[in-house]
Amino acid sequence: MHQPDPNQRSFDTDHAIEIAPRVWWVGHVLADDPFQCHVYLIEQGDQSVLLDPGSRLTFATTLRKIEEIIPVSAIRYFVCHHQDPDITACLPLIDALVDRPDAVLVTHWRASALLRHYALERLPFWLVDEHDWRLALPDRELRFVFTPYAHFPGAFCTFDAETGVLFSSDLFGGFTETPALMAEDIGYFEAMRPFHEHYIPSRDILVHALDQIARHPVRLIAPQHGSIIPAPLVGPIIEQLRELDCGIYLFAGGVDTDIRRLSRLNRTLGEITRTMLYCRDFHDIAARLLEVMRRSLPVARIDYYLKLADGEMLGLVADGQEQQRAEQVPAWLHALLGISRTHWLGNSAGRCLHGHPMHDERFCCHTGDEGAMSLLLPLFAREGERLEAIAHIHLEHPIEIGAHERQLIAQLMVPLQVVLEREAIYRSIEAERTRTYQRSIRDSLTGLFNRFYMQDIIERQCHARDRGGPQVVALMLDLDHFKRINDHHGHPTGDALLRLVATLLHGSIRDGDVPVRFGGEEFLLFLMDASAEQGRALAERLRARIAAHQFVLDDGLELRLTVSIGGALRRPGEPLDALVERADKALYTAKQAGRDRAVFAD
Ligand SMILES: Nc1nc2c(ncn2[C@@H]2O[C@H](COP(=O)(O)OP(=O)(O)OP(=O)(O)O)[C@@H](O)[C@H]2O)c(=O)[nH]1
């Protein structure tokens, strides 16, 4: 029996080695095999545990080493962290050897589904997932750490709380050219790197496994391959492993095997997906996509051009600082929006771009007058055949478009499509909402506010002025003898004249004032923060202006007319109805007095 010497690269592989109190290495080293298989034994009297027992190639020597410590019949638990033949192929031999009825094969149900094909007759399964992921032994407890997909869907590790040893199976394994039982220094990570880069499907899976392990106070890591990691290296190795890019070669589809580049791409794609999931607003998404793309391409800015449902063209800019700005859509882009997919694919887009050849059916390169390079991404509606939007990616300098760039751009297309479609829908809804609102508050003939709006807004404005300060003046205007105009020239001419009067009124008041079509040929003007003098002066100005105005109708007909005006200054606390009534009375007085005049209530 030997104690391991961390400073000694070689070790006596002929005997069991105690790596922690009553925890033994009983593995086997095959000549010319960088894939060393370690087997571990936890010595627990007749409740002993053998972890990942090995293959048919190794079991005879493992057995011999076990028997240096305990009789094999003292082993009750045979733990298999997964189902690979290098750790489980000896199970039929064990099955034939074991003659105690309480011996069990400890594993996860997913591994058991495969291991049952060994048709073991004596060794029943004891499933970790059915036993709360722990096994109580006479003087210690083993905790099973589920690390799914780190190697296999049912993969798990075993942590011995007593010694702090993590029996990690394939995790932390490595390829060592020269067998070394103990990892000497952080350099061991290089032996782990190819093992993990190629074995673990993705870093997310690896980090998940490491997070599970981090819940336990690990002092020594005993993997199935490579070297045992002693306490001082546990933290640094885990940290390095967290940063390892792995499994990305699956992404390459045989095109690209540069793990680092693919990993960057993977991260970029992950961020694009997250952006799409968490951001709703176009500004946020555009800014995030720009940031993400800048990690892989020298992007100066991205312009988006969008054709809305009503045919309107919209230009949006995402350049990091200014997130959104309506722009004039350049004519050559204008010509592209709305073209069919066949048109685009048939190289016509290339011709639209001043004869520049298309680089890819999914996008094309555009070289501007001063040699500036940009990429043009056509975004077709998912269901549609027409080019609904374009993303114009301006580059800081020309680049070679290789497989990696193509892949990145291809991955961007769908999210961009979704975000622009969403923006188009949002804008149409917003426009419809605004139209509906405007319809609900405006008179359809004159475009002035209606009584409904007046009631709502003016009432609120009046209340706001009850705390003192300047008041509201109401001027009620009624066209004189309007009936005659209808009678002589017809109702449509009357309508046209009402529209012209409304325009004139609108142009005669200040921004904050509110013009209302009160009914038929009656208008109400509310002057905000005005005095009686100002009200009187405006009423007189309006009267004179209308009387002097030559109204020219579409058919060239020229008409003149006069108005009568009644005005009133709101008294503090006065209800809107009462104010309007006083203005109306003043108007009546003006009519009675002969029309074409303004009368102001006391
Ligand atoms: N063309 C048109 N005429 C309208 C509209 N609303 C009301 N009128 C007309 O406005 C005229 C109002 O007539 P009256 O109330 O007799 O008043 P008036 O002829 O203006 O005479 P005074 O107000 O007394 O000066 C009627 O002929 C209505 O048909 C409208 O929307 N369009």
The ligand as an SDF file (V2000), in Angstrom:
LIG
                    3D

 32 34  0  0  0  0  0  0  0  0999 V2000
  -73.7230   73.7740  -44.7130 N   0  0  0  0  0  0  0  0  0  0  0  0
  -73.9350   73.5960  -43.4330 C   0  0  0  0  0  0  0  0  0  0  0  0
  -74.8860   74.3240  -42.8340 N   0  0  0  0  0  0  0  0  0  0  0  0
  -75.1170   74.1420  -41.5050 C   0  0  0  0  0  0  0  0  0  0  0  0
  -74.3860   73.2460  -40.7560 C   0  0  0  0  0  0  0  0  0  0  0  0
  -74.8340   73.2940  -39.4590 N   0  0  0  0  0  0  0  0  0  0  0  0
  -75.8070   74.2330  -39.4370 C   0  0  0  0  0  0  0  0  0  0  0  0
  -75.9970   74.7600  -40.6530 N   0  0  0  0  0  0  0  0  0  0  0  0
  -76.9400   75.7470  -41.0930 C   0  0  0  0  0  0  0  0  0  0  0  0
  -76.7640   76.9300  -40.4280 O   0  0  0  0  0  0  0  0  0  0  0  0
  -77.9800   77.6790  -40.5300 C   0  0  0  0  0  0  0  0  0  0  0  0
  -78.2920   78.3160  -39.2170 C   0  0  0  0  0  0  0  0  0  0  0  0
  -79.4140   79.0890  -39.4480 O   0  0  0  0  0  0  0  0  0  0  0  0
  -80.0410   80.0230  -38.3500 P   0  0  0  0  0  0  0  0  0  0  0  0
  -79.9520   79.3470  -37.0160 O   0  0  0  0  0  0  0  0  0  0  0  0
  -81.3770   80.3910  -38.8440 O   0  0  0  0  0  0  0  0  0  0  0  0
  -79.1080   81.2470  -38.2640 O   0  0  0  0  0  0  0  0  0  0  0  0
  -78.5170   82.1690  -39.3510 P   0  0  0  0  0  0  0  0  0  0  0  0
  -79.1130   81.9850  -40.6670 O   0  0  0  0  0  0  0  0  0  0  0  0
  -77.0280   82.0250  -39.2910 O   0  0  0  0  0  0  0  0  0  0  0  0
  -78.8960   83.5740  -38.7770 O   0  0  0  0  0  0  0  0  0  0  0  0
  -78.3600   84.2810  -37.5060 P   0  0  0  0  0  0  0  0  0  0  0  0
  -77.6020   83.3150  -36.6980 O   0  0  0  0  0  0  0  0  0  0  0  0
  -79.5390   84.7490  -36.7810 O   0  0  0  0  0  0  0  0  0  0  0  0
  -77.5030   85.3550  -37.9940 O   0  0  0  0  0  0  0  0  0  0  0  0
  -79.0660   76.6720  -40.9510 C   0  0  0  0  0  0  0  0  0  0  0  0
  -79.3900   76.8570  -42.2830 O   0  0  0  0  0  0  0  0  0  0  0  0
  -78.3610   75.3320  -40.8230 C   0  0  0  0  0  0  0  0  0  0  0  0
  -78.8080   74.3890  -41.7800 O   0  0  0  0  0  0  0  0  0  0  0  0
  -73.3950   72.4660  -41.4270 C   0  0  0  0  0  0  0  0  0  0  0  0
  -72.7130   71.6370  -40.8580 O   0  0  0  0  0  0  0  0  0  0  0  0
  -73.2300   72.6960  -42.7400 N   0  0  0  0  0  0  0  0  0  0  0  0
  1  2  1  0
  2  3  2  0
  2 32  1  0
  3  4  1  0
  4  5  2  0
  4  8  1  0
  5  6  1  0
  5 30  1  0
  6  7  2  0
  7  8  1  0
  8  9  1  0
  9 10  1  0
  9 28  1  0
 10 11  1  0
 11 12  1  0
 11 26  1  0
 12 13  1  0
 13 14  1  0
 14 15  2  0
 14 16  1  0
 14 17  1  0
 17 18  1  0
 18 19  2  0
 18 20  1  0
 18 21  1  0
 21 22  1  0
 22 23  2  0
 22 24  1  0
 22 25  1  0
 26 27  1  0
 26 28  1  0
 28 29  1  0
 30 31  2  0
 30 32  1  0
M  END
$$$$
